[in-house]
Amino acid sequence: MRRDVFQAIADPTRREIIKLIAQKPLPLNSIAENFEVSRPAISKHIRILTECGIVMIHTRGRERYCEAQLQKLNEVTQWVDYFKTYWNQKLDALGDFLEKQPQKPASTPLKKKNKAYGKSKSRH
Amino acid sequence: MEKAKVVIERTYNASVERVWKALTDIDQMKQWYMPALTSFEPKVGYETGFSAGKPGGEQWLHAWKITEVIPNKKISYEWRYPDFPGNSLVTFELSPDGEGTRLKLSHVGLETFEGDKNPGLAPQNFENGWDQLINILLKDFVEKVPA
């Protein structure tokens, strides 16, 4: 099964877990206390997060600490952020461009285009 | 499952034909969209390449390859940086909206651009705190991703 950053964040509980440990590593037990779902369910989410490379587990004494590895997440959100800004600027520019263009007089935008292409098969 | 993408919808006070022309006619595209464009034809399989970047900043090689064309309705092309890993897909879809035109832009496959190796990020120098990152950016695009 493919494990990547998108699978990691597809689930709301996993997003909450990431938020919880984004500031500092926490023991698995105290993470589980923040959720109403069962501890095994939280363990499973954390296992998925480790497989996606978003969480690393360190053992300290008898506790297992979960630490967020947010580099991967950051890379992806940066790309999304970058292109979101880019496209918003471009689509604004398109709007300005269309405004400046001379309007065609009395165009008929509701022309019927009922070409039945692809409907009749030729029989030979 | 859908991956990292940007989806934006706009309505323009212009006919579908005019918006289509702005999206596919090289002379018009150069005016509002991609001044560096050297060649473009809305034909499936057509490929074009050019260098572009921020004015005065570093320029990056871009490669586009057209994958789908439905005149006045839809055009899709691959968008990649030949010097770097990854390939994405840009799609413009048009539909009449009263006297105007509804445009839907989607840009998918952004996760294939590996952040640390790629050009778009280098000049950006993002300084978002984790809190902002997770609460705003992440939420923003996750909500558009079907789980």
Interface residues (C-beta under 8 A of the other chain):
Chain A: D4 V5 F6 Q7 I9 A10 D11 R15 I18 K19 A22 Q23 A68 L70 L73 N74 E75 V76 T77 Q78 W79 V80 D81 Y82 F83 K84 W87 N88 K90 L91 A93 L94 G95 D96 F97 L98 E99 Q101 K104 S107 P109 L110
Chain B: M1 K3 A4 K5 V6 I8 R10 Y12 N13 A14 S15 V16 R18 V19 A22 L23 Q28 Q31 W32 Y33 P96 E99 L103 L105 H107 L110 E111 F113 E114 G115 D116 N118 G120 L121 Q124 F126 N128 W130 D131 L133 I134 N135 L137 L138 D140 F141 V142 V145 A147
